Amino acid sequence: MNSIGKIACVGAGNIGRAWAMIFARAGYDVALYDTDRSALNRAMTAIRAGLDDQARLGLIEDASAVLRGIRPEPDIDRALNGVRHVQENVYEDIALKRRVFAELDQRAPKDSVIASSVSSIPVSQFMEDLPGSRRCIGAHPVNPPHLVPLVEIVMSPSTSEETYARTAALMEAIGQVPVRLNREIVGYVLNRLQFAIINEALHLVERGYVSAVDCDKIVKHGLGRRWAFMGLFETNHLNASGGIREYYTKFGPTIASMLNELFTTPHPIGPEMIETLAREIEAETPAAQVPARQAWRDRQLAALGRHLAAMADAEKAEKKP
Ligand SMILES: NC(=O)c1ccc[n+]([C@@H]2O[C@H](COP(=O)([O-])OP(=O)(O)OC[C@H]3O[C@@H](n4cnc5c(N)ncnc54)[C@H](O)[C@@H]3O)[C@@H](O)[C@H]2O)c1
């Protein structure tokens, strides 16, 4: 494969190795760095298996060609040499993120972007005070990143517009889908939406309105069917022949009275709640079968991705809708 540029992935755990595969399958030369040499070895073993899986799932053609684009690199300066983008994926620990970002800002080429996969620590807490804070940004993937394309791009108060534009363009070029979060917010948007629904579901299950398994059926056979290709507001738009204005005018009062009834307090997730959920969910999939079920999930995601890509190509050929 011809390299189209150099990328460094810093931290070779679950997320770092997934990013390495994503950049390499798009044609980038990836240096995968970790302070723990055994983590690098484990990562390369997992990457080899992961790329074979992706070839079987029809996501890449030649697993060995992609593998050749990923270099395990125990030396930070060699890893950063000539890169245009650094993707940081170390443990979720504020002191560690601060240390690593200070080091990356000092050592990475001055014209490179430094992005963090951080999930819960506000990016400003470890990017703000750096001399190169303008080139630092959050780029939060969704698990498993090589099968779920969304990336939440999070601006810290000092991130420059140029850094945003370069990061978003790179994400698009590698087949991910960037969305822009203009300001930091705890949990970002995907997890806030997810846990708003989960909170309501916990209340409903605990009060006995519906079982946990039926709640999952409601999402997978109902909401999720539409959400895989439409989203919340386009769903509203298509639920009235005159579109979203008609939808909210017509159904506004009913929606408002239901919103008043929603459970707004955070449901405690103590041992009893966990036991209730686990009893039901483990009856469907025992905990020992989780790895096999994860492989099933990945096959489903890959098949869905192929279907959606084929539909998008057909629409492009015929012009929307
Ligand atoms: N796992 C997820 O579902 C998920 C999803 C989105 C974002 N994230 C975020 O991605 C980041 C990484 O998560 P993960 O699940 O891959 O963690 P992980 O525990 O699997 O891997 C972390 C890696 O960082 C390495 N490391 C520690 N200190 C280092 C240093 N100074 N320099 C280089 N490498 C170092 C460790 O050796 C380890 O290999 C976290 O910030 C996490 O919140 C995780």
The ligand as a MOL file (V3000), in Angstrom:
LIG
                    3D

  0  0  0     0  0            999 V3000
M  V30 BEGIN CTAB
M  V30 COUNTS 44 48 0 0 0
M  V30 BEGIN ATOM
M  V30 1 N -12.8890 1.5730 25.6890 0
M  V30 2 C -13.8630 2.3370 25.1940 0
M  V30 3 O -14.9950 1.9110 24.9770 0
M  V30 4 C -13.5580 3.7810 24.8630 0
M  V30 5 C -14.3690 4.4510 23.9250 0
M  V30 6 C -14.0420 5.7730 23.5730 0
M  V30 7 C -12.9340 6.3990 24.1610 0
M  V30 8 N -12.1790 5.7110 25.0870 0 CHG=1
M  V30 9 C -11.0180 6.4170 25.6800 0
M  V30 10 O -9.8280 6.0140 25.0070 0
M  V30 11 C -8.7080 6.0450 25.9170 0
M  V30 12 C -8.0410 4.6740 25.9390 0
M  V30 13 O -8.9710 3.7140 26.3940 0
M  V30 14 P -8.7060 2.1340 26.2180 0
M  V30 15 O -9.9970 1.4610 26.5110 0
M  V30 16 O -8.0000 1.8700 24.9390 0 CHG=-1
M  V30 17 O -7.6590 1.8870 27.4290 0
M  V30 18 P -6.7300 0.6150 27.6880 0
M  V30 19 O -6.6460 0.4490 29.1500 0
M  V30 20 O -7.1940 -0.5410 26.8400 0
M  V30 21 O -5.2810 1.0730 27.0980 0
M  V30 22 C -4.5360 2.1440 27.5870 0
M  V30 23 C -3.0790 1.9750 27.0880 0
M  V30 24 O -2.3400 3.1660 27.3970 0
M  V30 25 C -1.0070 2.7570 27.6600 0
M  V30 26 N -0.2780 3.8160 28.3640 0
M  V30 27 C -0.3240 4.1630 29.6680 0
M  V30 28 N 0.4950 5.2120 29.9090 0
M  V30 29 C 1.0520 5.5560 28.7160 0
M  V30 30 C 1.9470 6.5630 28.2940 0
M  V30 31 N 2.4750 7.4500 29.1680 0
M  V30 32 N 2.3180 6.6260 26.9830 0
M  V30 33 C 1.8220 5.7240 26.1040 0
M  V30 34 N 0.9500 4.7340 26.4390 0
M  V30 35 C 0.5800 4.6600 27.7280 0
M  V30 36 C -1.1770 1.4910 28.4780 0
M  V30 37 O 0.0320 0.7140 28.5140 0
M  V30 38 C -2.3200 0.8070 27.7530 0
M  V30 39 O -1.8050 -0.0680 26.7360 0
M  V30 40 C -9.2650 6.4870 27.2620 0
M  V30 41 O -9.1390 7.8670 27.4070 0
M  V30 42 C -10.7470 6.0910 27.1460 0
M  V30 43 O -11.5920 6.8230 27.9920 0
M  V30 44 C -12.4470 4.4230 25.4230 0
M  V30 END ATOM
M  V30 BEGIN BOND
M  V30 1 1 1 2
M  V30 2 2 2 3
M  V30 3 1 2 4
M  V30 4 1 4 5
M  V30 5 2 4 44
M  V30 6 2 5 6
M  V30 7 1 6 7
M  V30 8 2 7 8
M  V30 9 1 8 9
M  V30 10 1 8 44
M  V30 11 1 9 10
M  V30 12 1 9 42
M  V30 13 1 10 11
M  V30 14 1 11 12
M  V30 15 1 11 40
M  V30 16 1 12 13
M  V30 17 1 13 14
M  V30 18 2 14 15
M  V30 19 1 14 16
M  V30 20 1 14 17
M  V30 21 1 17 18
M  V30 22 2 18 19
M  V30 23 1 18 20
M  V30 24 1 18 21
M  V30 25 1 21 22
M  V30 26 1 22 23
M  V30 27 1 23 24
M  V30 28 1 23 38
M  V30 29 1 24 25
M  V30 30 1 25 26
M  V30 31 1 25 36
M  V30 32 1 26 27
M  V30 33 1 26 35
M  V30 34 2 27 28
M  V30 35 1 28 29
M  V30 36 1 29 30
M  V30 37 2 29 35
M  V30 38 1 30 31
M  V30 39 2 30 32
M  V30 40 1 32 33
M  V30 41 2 33 34
M  V30 42 1 34 35
M  V30 43 1 36 37
M  V30 44 1 36 38
M  V30 45 1 38 39
M  V30 46 1 40 41
M  V30 47 1 40 42
M  V30 48 1 42 43
M  V30 END BOND
M  V30 END CTAB
M  END
